[in-house]
Amino acid sequence: MKIVVHCVYFPPEVGGLESHVHYLCRGLVARGHEVVVVTSLSKPDLAAHEVMDGIRVHRTPLPARRPWGWLCHAIGSTQRTRAAAAGADVVHAQAFPSLLPCAMALAGSGTPLVCTLHTSHFLRLAANRMLAPALGKLVELSDYNFAASKEIADVGESLGPTISVEVLVNGVDTGIFRPVEGAIPRKGGRRRLVVPRRLFPKNGVEYFVRALPAILAGADVEAILIGDGPERDRLEALARELGVAGRTEFLGARPHAEMPGLLCSGDVAVFPSLVEATSVAALECMACGLPVAASAVGGLPQIVDDSVGGLFPAGDPDALAAKVLELLGDEGLAGRGSVGREKVVAQWSNDRLVDRHEEVYGGLAGRRQPAKM
């Protein structure tokens, strides 16, 4: 099949959505499909056209990383999407901002359109009574809808009586994300916490930093924070203010290839999110055999339970500290990491994700309507 995927961001951009789309497209190429991605020139040094892991990638201008910039990109990418979709069996809009350019590009063609609903942005817009009707009309443009979590699926279906959404949790390449030797040497007997979060308010990293004094009162630990963002200066200042700067290291954004080794450098991964769809990063940690402590929001309770780590209330540093100390004191902690790995391989591997997409794509292509003249 020829499959065209539209998404605002794509690697080398870093994030859960970007990883999900890359894993899926790479898996489809490995099975012999032709895959074309239309995305944005989100960084000035990116090529407008390139082949990445067998995926043909086309990038069009993105004037700003804000709603008006996304809209401009959507409209501006329509022509490129239309050209890419010539002869395509299916077009896939990865997140709701991609629905408009895909629908405009496919007008009159009869080519089926699939959409995957991701991210907290979708949930926030759907909660706005003034915007929800328009969002529902947008989702109705798709012939088939996936969602990255049950919460997103339920919200998507609430937008219109004819909207149906299948829950399909994002997948992980378990051949890349697996237990490996840690990339950062251990310092004596000190335990290490890993926080693989971009430094944006919604990811709740502030509450992890605020929890560190209580954690340090009960255990000899250090923390590495992997990710960058507008909150970095404030969080580093907060760590100094709380007296924990000496036990925290802000590594900034790191290349995707380095992540398995960085994750395996820790004893426990912490996800203090305030909102979350389904965390690809949490699944990557579990695939690496790392126990996960996460806030009980969004799609995180779908993948994290006591067998692989545990949950705590969002925005509560005391509860976060208590959960982390509980895990560090568990003699069976390594076993929780092993269970996490087993669950990801069985339920959330990229192979399973590709299987289901092939099934849906094939069914839609078989029912493809003739082009309207």
Disulfide bonds with the S-S distance in Angstrom:
none
